[in-house]
Amino acid sequence: MPDPHWTIPVARWSSWPAAASAAPDIGFIEPIVRRRLSTLSRVALKVAHDCVGADEARVVFASRHGELRRTTDILRAISSGEPVSPTAFSLSVLNAMTGVFGIARGDRSAASAISAGPETLGYALLEAYAQFATQPASPVLLVYADEPADPAYGTIEDEVQGGAIAILLSSEGALGHLVCARSSAVASDTARAVGQRDPGPTAETSVAPGHSAATGATGAAQPPDTAEAETRFATQSQALLHCLETGKPAAWQGAGALWHWGWHDCTA
């Protein structure tokens, strides 16, 4: 089976870094609900709202750990013989954010949630593309949000850094096209052999708190399968943000797979 590659139209995108000192503004959520939300849901709702506005959109939410920290607190309460809050339990599921978002907006559009280990963001992009391809006239909002797992779980391979990204897939007013691809381990080894630049796990992406894009990247990147050097990053979210911000190709190396992202500006 050939390695998958696909292209999605990006109408808007928004991000929120894990290192942000300010709390995200989610004033569109009622106070009684807002004060019960976790940091994960807050940043997810922030980027989602900034990205989609008042338009109806199908939602694909992705998170490797989801509300694992809230679930861990529930488990600790149970082990200590303490009562468990029904609200805490209802907000501990992976798709809690999509429910809160749909209710706040009065949007009954379909919503789904994905978790696929360190490759979660990549597969969420594939799911969003598949949904958009089946009904291109209806926008799809991809929301990715994550945070490191509770220290109680020990060292986790390819651990996430946290933060959130939202991308609105829509042909209307598209800023550019995001080119996505997943190569097998053999292809990954070949890429290394031809001398692609690989800064390793220390590569970092600088993202300003509350950064969002109303215009596309200034430079058009070549597709991921061209000879242009691509920078590799420690996490998928770092790689994707680098591509969106700079218009330059980026990649992430996982166990047995190499994910690529490239950007084509509509004005190029």
Backbone torsions as a table, in degrees:
resi	resn	phi	psi	omega
1	MET	NA	128.5	-177.4
2	PRO	-66.7	153.6	177.2
3	ASP	-66.8	136.8	-177.3
4	PRO	-73.8	144.5	170.6
5	HIS	-148.1	143.5	-175.5
6	TRP	-154.9	163.0	-178.3
7	THR	-128.9	133.4	-179.1
8	ILE	-123.3	140.9	175.7
9	PRO	-80.0	129.8	-178.0
10	VAL	-108.0	112.0	178.2
11	ALA	-85.6	-40.4	177.4
12	ARG	-151.2	157.7	171.2
13	TRP	-150.2	157.0	-177.2
14	SER	-149.4	154.0	179.3
15	SER	-145.6	159.6	176.5
16	TRP	-141.6	121.5	-175.8
17	PRO	-80.1	152.4	178.4
18	ALA	-65.5	-29.0	-175.2
19	ALA	-84.8	3.7	-178.2
20	ALA	-62.2	132.6	180.0
21	SER	-85.4	-28.2	179.9
22	ALA	-81.5	149.6	176.9
23	ALA	-80.9	142.1	179.6
24	PRO	-66.8	141.2	179.5
25	ASP	-85.4	111.2	177.9
26	ILE	-124.3	50.9	-178.1
27	GLY	-64.3	-14.2	178.5
28	PHE	-76.3	-8.8	176.1
29	ILE	-95.1	135.9	-179.8
30	GLU	-58.3	141.5	-176.8
31	PRO	-54.8	-39.2	-177.0
32	ILE	-64.3	-29.6	177.1
33	VAL	-86.9	-40.1	-174.9
34	ARG	-58.0	-42.3	-175.5
35	ARG	-72.5	-10.8	178.6
36	ARG	-94.9	-7.8	-174.6
37	LEU	-79.4	148.0	176.1
38	SER	-80.0	168.2	176.0
39	THR	-60.2	-39.1	179.2
40	LEU	-58.7	-49.7	-179.5
41	SER	-66.3	-35.1	-179.4
42	ARG	-63.6	-47.3	-179.0
43	VAL	-69.2	-34.4	177.4
44	ALA	-64.6	-44.4	179.3
45	LEU	-66.4	-35.9	178.8
46	LYS	-59.8	-55.1	-177.0
47	VAL	-68.3	-33.6	178.9
48	ALA	-64.0	-46.1	-178.6
49	HIS	-65.9	-42.3	179.8
50	ASP	-63.8	-30.1	-173.4
51	CYS	-86.0	-40.1	-171.3
52	VAL	-98.8	-23.3	-178.7
53	GLY	65.3	-139.1	-177.1
54	ALA	-94.3	-1.7	-177.5
55	ASP	-72.3	146.1	173.6
56	GLU	-73.1	144.2	-179.6
57	ALA	-159.9	142.7	169.9
58	ARG	-68.9	148.1	-175.7
59	VAL	-121.6	133.1	169.7
60	VAL	-116.5	111.1	179.2
61	PHE	-101.6	136.5	-178.0
62	ALA	-133.0	138.1	177.5
63	SER	-161.9	131.9	178.6
64	ARG	-67.1	-48.4	-176.7
65	HIS	-100.6	-23.2	-178.1
66	GLY	58.4	-140.6	-178.6
67	GLU	-87.6	42.3	-177.8
68	LEU	-62.2	-36.0	-179.6
69	ARG	-66.2	-39.3	177.1
70	ARG	-66.3	-41.9	178.6
71	THR	-62.1	-39.4	178.7
72	THR	-62.9	-40.8	177.2
73	ASP	-63.0	-37.5	177.9
74	ILE	-64.1	-43.8	179.9
75	LEU	-64.1	-37.7	177.8
76	ARG	-65.7	-39.5	178.3
77	ALA	-63.7	-42.4	179.2
78	ILE	-62.9	-44.3	-178.9
79	SER	-66.1	-24.1	178.6
80	SER	-92.6	0.4	-179.9
81	GLY	76.4	18.3	-179.9
82	GLU	-92.0	152.5	179.1
83	PRO	-68.3	150.5	179.7
84	VAL	-104.9	129.8	179.2
85	SER	-69.1	127.3	176.5
86	PRO	-59.0	-35.3	178.3
87	THR	-65.8	-43.6	178.1
88	ALA	-60.8	-40.1	-180.0
89	PHE	-65.8	-44.3	-177.4
90	SER	-66.9	-27.4	-179.9
91	LEU	-94.8	8.7	-178.2
92	SER	-92.4	-7.9	-177.9
93	VAL	-76.6	158.7	-176.4
94	LEU	-60.1	-38.4	-175.1
95	ASN	-95.0	22.6	-179.7
96	ALA	-57.4	-42.0	-177.7
97	MET	-60.9	-40.3	-177.6
98	THR	-65.8	-36.5	178.2
99	GLY	-66.3	-46.4	179.1
100	VAL	-62.2	-42.0	-178.3
101	PHE	-65.1	-44.8	-179.5
102	GLY	-65.4	-41.1	179.5
103	ILE	-66.3	-43.9	-178.6
104	ALA	-62.8	-34.2	-177.0
105	ARG	-94.2	-10.6	-175.2
106	GLY	65.3	32.8	-177.0
107	ASP	-106.1	117.2	-178.9
108	ARG	-94.2	14.0	179.3
109	SER	-62.4	155.1	-178.6
110	ALA	-61.8	147.5	177.8
111	ALA	-140.2	143.2	178.3
112	SER	-137.9	162.1	-178.8
113	ALA	-132.4	140.5	-175.0
114	ILE	-131.5	139.6	171.1
115	SER	-140.6	123.8	-176.1
116	ALA	-142.7	47.9	178.1
117	GLY	61.3	-148.0	-178.3
118	PRO	-66.4	-13.7	179.5
119	GLU	-96.4	14.3	-174.8
120	THR	-54.6	-49.1	-176.4
121	LEU	-63.5	-41.5	179.5
122	GLY	-61.4	-46.1	-179.8
123	TYR	-71.2	-28.2	175.5
124	ALA	-66.5	-38.8	175.9
125	LEU	-62.7	-37.3	177.6
126	LEU	-67.5	-42.3	178.1
127	GLU	-63.4	-43.2	179.0
128	ALA	-62.2	-41.0	177.9
129	TYR	-63.2	-43.9	-179.2
130	ALA	-61.8	-42.7	178.7
131	GLN	-66.2	-41.0	179.9
132	PHE	-65.8	-39.0	-177.8
133	ALA	-64.7	-30.6	-179.6
134	THR	-75.1	-24.0	-178.7
135	GLN	-150.5	75.2	-173.8
136	PRO	-62.4	-21.3	-178.9
137	ALA	-75.0	-14.4	-178.6
138	SER	-108.4	119.6	-178.5
139	PRO	-62.4	154.5	175.3
140	VAL	-125.0	129.6	178.4
141	LEU	-104.2	116.5	174.6
142	LEU	-94.6	126.6	178.1
143	VAL	-125.5	121.8	176.0
144	TYR	-117.7	128.1	177.2
145	ALA	-144.9	139.6	-178.7
146	ASP	-155.4	166.8	175.4
147	GLU	-154.8	152.5	179.9
148	PRO	-58.7	150.6	179.0
149	ALA	-70.1	160.6	176.9
150	ASP	-57.4	140.1	179.8
151	PRO	-55.4	-19.3	-179.6
152	ALA	-60.8	-22.4	-178.3
153	TYR	-87.9	1.1	176.7
154	GLY	75.1	-160.8	-179.1
155	THR	-75.9	130.1	-179.6
156	ILE	-115.9	127.7	-179.2
157	GLU	-66.3	138.0	-179.4
158	ASP	53.9	46.4	-177.9
159	GLU	-64.7	146.7	179.4
160	VAL	-77.2	161.6	177.3
161	GLN	-97.7	-26.0	-177.2
162	GLY	108.5	-177.7	-177.7
163	GLY	97.4	-175.1	-176.4
164	ALA	-148.8	151.0	177.0
165	ILE	-138.4	139.9	173.3
166	ALA	-130.7	138.6	178.6
167	ILE	-133.4	129.0	176.8
168	LEU	-99.3	116.9	177.3
169	LEU	-88.8	114.2	179.4
170	SER	-160.4	137.7	179.0
171	SER	-76.2	-23.6	-179.6
172	GLU	-77.3	121.1	178.2
173	GLY	66.7	30.1	-178.8
174	ALA	-62.4	133.1	177.2
175	LEU	-77.4	-32.3	-177.3
176	GLY	-179.6	-172.2	-179.1
177	HIS	-124.5	131.5	177.0
178	LEU	-93.9	121.2	-179.8
179	VAL	-97.0	123.3	-176.1
180	CYS	-119.1	144.6	177.3
181	ALA	-155.0	149.6	175.5
182	ARG	-126.5	119.9	-179.6
183	SER	-103.6	150.7	177.5
184	SER	-73.6	173.8	-179.8
185	ALA	-61.5	-36.0	179.6
186	VAL	-63.5	-44.5	178.4
187	ALA	-64.7	-35.3	179.9
188	SER	-64.5	-43.7	179.0
189	ASP	-64.3	-36.9	177.9
190	THR	-64.5	-41.3	179.4
191	ALA	-60.0	-40.8	178.3
192	ARG	-64.1	-37.8	-176.6
193	ALA	-64.4	-31.2	-178.6
194	VAL	-89.0	4.7	170.2
195	GLY	88.8	30.7	175.1
196	GLN	-66.4	142.7	-177.9
197	ARG	-69.3	132.3	-176.9
198	ASP	-137.6	97.0	-179.9
199	PRO	-75.9	-5.5	177.3
200	GLY	77.7	-168.4	-172.9
201	PRO	-70.9	-3.9	-178.3
202	THR	-89.5	-6.3	-178.8
203	ALA	-61.5	139.6	-177.9
204	GLU	-128.1	152.9	174.1
205	THR	-118.3	130.8	179.2
206	SER	-94.4	121.6	-178.3
207	VAL	-126.9	125.6	179.1
208	ALA	-72.6	142.0	178.7
209	PRO	-54.7	131.6	177.1
210	GLY	71.9	17.7	-177.3
211	HIS	-63.5	136.5	173.0
212	SER	-144.1	157.5	-177.0
213	ALA	-113.6	124.2	173.2
214	ALA	-104.2	-12.9	175.0
215	THR	-128.4	160.0	-176.2
216	GLY	-75.6	174.1	175.6
217	ALA	-63.9	147.8	-172.4
218	THR	-75.2	-24.3	-178.7
219	GLY	-118.9	144.0	179.8
220	ALA	-89.6	125.2	178.8
221	ALA	-86.8	156.7	173.4
222	GLN	-76.0	157.3	177.1
223	PRO	-57.8	155.0	-176.3
224	PRO	-59.9	-21.1	-175.3
225	ASP	-94.1	14.3	177.6
226	THR	-91.9	-179.9	-175.8
227	ALA	-83.0	-4.7	-178.9
228	GLU	-62.9	136.9	-178.9
229	ALA	-63.3	139.3	177.7
230	GLU	-120.5	143.5	178.9
231	THR	-88.3	135.4	177.8
232	ARG	-101.7	146.7	-175.3
233	PHE	-127.6	164.8	-175.8
234	ALA	-73.1	-25.9	179.7
235	THR	-134.1	159.8	178.1
236	GLN	-64.9	-38.7	-178.0
237	SER	-65.1	-37.3	176.6
238	GLN	-62.8	-44.0	-178.8
239	ALA	-64.3	-46.1	-178.8
240	LEU	-63.8	-43.0	179.2
241	LEU	-62.5	-40.1	177.8
242	HIS	-59.6	-43.2	179.7
243	CYS	-65.0	-45.3	-179.1
244	LEU	-65.9	-38.9	-175.7
245	GLU	-77.1	-38.4	-172.5
246	THR	-106.3	-18.5	-174.4
247	GLY	76.8	9.4	-178.2
248	LYS	-102.9	148.9	-178.3
249	PRO	-65.5	146.1	-179.4
250	ALA	-142.9	160.2	-177.2
251	ALA	-148.6	162.3	176.0
252	TRP	-136.9	129.6	-179.7
253	GLN	-98.6	119.8	176.1
254	GLY	-112.5	-170.5	179.1
255	ALA	-73.7	104.3	176.5
256	GLY	81.7	8.8	-178.7
257	ALA	-153.2	150.2	175.6
258	LEU	-126.3	120.7	179.1
259	TRP	-97.3	135.7	-179.2
260	HIS	-120.8	146.2	172.0
261	TRP	-136.4	137.2	176.8
262	GLY	-137.6	164.3	-175.6
263	TRP	-129.7	135.6	171.9
264	HIS	-118.6	115.3	177.9
265	ASP	-76.5	138.6	-178.6
266	CYS	-66.8	-22.0	-178.5
267	THR	-92.2	-4.0	-176.5
268	ALA	-77.6	NA	NA
